[in-house]
Amino acid sequence: MVELDLQAQMGYDRAAVVFSPEGRIYQVEYASQAVKLGKTTVSIVFKNGVVLAAYSPKSNLQLCSKFGKVSKIDKHIGAVACGHRGDSRILIDYLRIQAQINKLTYGEPIDVFVLAKKLADRMQLYTQIGGVRPYGVSILLGGVNKEATLYEITPSGTLSKWKAKSLGRGEKEAQHYLEKKYQDNLNEEEGKKLAIATIEHSEKKFGKFDKKAIEMLVVKK
């Protein structure tokens, strides 16, 4: 009976355009699982900006790369990705292009929400086209227009706004830690310290922790 159920499930997880009888899209769920395998990332809104941080330990023989988990999108926007690095690289390039198109077209920096929605629309589109798979990455997009804002965009194309958010293998512990420690109107230094403490709290259970392996970007007015 279990084998028959498994065979039935396999028929529904071969494409993102097929719903299971329970209303699930397995390929999207698999993409979300890929995000949970990534090392912990954290983003925190403080009084005048956003802190974006990710744990990214490297081998002693590995050289620094121009492309990391934390990326600058425009002068007023940054992003941190969790999941498949190749997928995140493509989406970061997409975000940068959209930001520049807006600037050239309208002569002003793109609104953070507008850019987040463009990304969410693109990721959702890849859940309903045959022959492609969903992006195996979630992105935290933070920036400052009139005020500091932070958005999470998931493989399903879901867009949500946060004060502080974590992703990755330590998400459960990190989010619980943020809920206890986060306060409104944090200053920049407090935001950075909270980001580091949150990553350390969630990552130390996976083995040796190195604070120097934390990538960080601060976007502020």
N, C-alpha and C positions, 0 to 999 in steps of 0.2 A: 504493500500500500504506500509506504514511504517512497519507494523507488518510482512508482507511478506518479506521485505528487511532484517529485523532482523532475521527471520527464516533462510533465505538464508545465512546470515553471520555466524550464529551458525554452519552451516554445514562445514564451512571452518576454524573455529577456534578450532576444537576438536583435531587437531594434528599439529605438527610443520612441517610435511612433505607435507602439502597441501597448494598450492597457491590459493588465491582468484582470481576471474576473472580480478581484477585490478592489479594482480601481487604482492599482499601483503601476508605476513605470519603473521597472527594475533598473534600467540603464541609468536613470537619474539617481536612484538610490545608491548604485555602485559608485557613481561620481562623488556623491556625498561621503561615502566611506573612504574614498581616496583622500579627501580633505582631512579626515580624522586620523590618517596615518602620518600627516605632516607634523613637524616640530612646532611647538607652541608659538603663536603670534598674538600680539596684544595691541589694541589701539585705545587711547584715552583722550577724551575731550577735557581740556583745562580752560581757564578763564578767557584766554585770548588766542587759543590755538588747539592743535591736536598733536599728540605723541603717537607715532607708529613704530612698533618694535617687533623684532622676530629673533628667535633663537636659531642660529645657523653655524654650528661648529664645523670646523674644517680640518682636514688632515694636515700634518706638519709639512707635507710635500706639495700641498695645494696652494697655488698662488691666488691672490685676490682678483676677482673678476669685476668688470663694469656692471654686470647684471647680478643683483642680489634679490633677496626677498622683499626688501623695502626699496621703493622707487619714488623718485620725484616725477610728478606728472606735469606740473606747471609751477609757477612761482608761488601759487596759493593752494596747491593741491598735492597730496602724496597718497601712496597706496602701499599696502602690504598684502602679500598673497600667501595662501596656504594650500598645498596640494601638489599636483604635477607641475614641475618647474617649466617644462616646455609650454604647457598651456598658459601659464601665468605670463611668460615672456611675450606671447602673441597678444594677450589681452592688455598688457601694459603698453605695448606699441599702439594698439587700437585707441586706448585712452589718450595717449599723447597726441595722436593725429587728430582726434575729435576736438581736443582742447585748442589746438592750433587752427583748425578749420573755423571754429567759433570766433577766435580772436581776429582772424583775417576777414571773416564775413561781417562781423558786427563791431569790430574795433574795441572789444572789451573782454576781460577774462570770463571764461565760462562759469556758470553757476554750478556749485558742487552737486546739487540735486539733479540738475539737467544731465550732467556727465554720468552720474550714478545710474540714472534711468536709461540712458543710451546703452550702458554696459549691461544692465539687467535685461533690456529688450534683446540684445544680441545673444546673451546666454540662454534666454528662454527660447529663442528661435531654433537653437540647436537641440532642443528637446522635441521638436515636431517636424524634423526633416529626415526623410529616409536616406540611408547611406552614410550618415554622419553620427558621431557620438557626442554626448554632452561634454562640456569642459569639465575636467576633473580638478577644479580649483574654486575656492571661495576667495573673495577679495574684500578687504576693508579699505574704503575710500574716505579719506578725511581731508578737510580743507577749511578755508576761511573766506567768506564773502562779507556779508554784514555781521555774521557771527560764525563761530566755529561749529562745524557739523561733522558727523561721522555716519557712514552708511555701510551696511553689509550686503554684498551681492553673492548669492549662492548658485550652485550649478543648475538649479531649477529655474533661475531667473527671478527668484524672490528678492525684493528690495526692502530693507528695514533700517530704521534710524536708531542709533544708540548713543548713550553717554560714554560707555566703556564696553568693549567687546573683545573676547578671545576666540581663537580658532585652534584646531590641531589636536594632537594626542592628549594634551593636558587641558583641554577646554573646560571640562567639568570642574576640575579643581581650581583652575584660574578664574572662571566666572564666579564661582562661589567666593573666592578670595576678593574679587573686585566688588561684589555685592556688599561685603563686610567693610571694606576699606575705602571705597570711593566716596568722595564728598563733592558737592557742587562748589564751583569757584576755586578749584585748585589752582595754584600758580604753576608756572612752567617747571620749576625744579621739583615740586611735589608730584607733578604728573610723571616726570621722568623716573623719579624714585619708585613710584607705584608701579610703573610698567616693568622695571627691572625686578622688583620684589615679586610681582605676580608671576613672571616667567620663571624665576628661581623656585618659587613655591610649587609650581606645577611640574617643572622639569627635573627636579632633584631626585624624584622617585625612579627616574629612568637610568640613573647612573651618575657618573661624575659630571658636575656642572661647572662651566667656565663663564664668568660674567663677560669676559672679553669676546665671547662668541655671539654677543647680542648686537644685532644691527638696529640702528635707531635713526629716525628722521623726525624733526620737529617742524611743523608748519604753523606759522603764527602771523598775526597782523604786522 
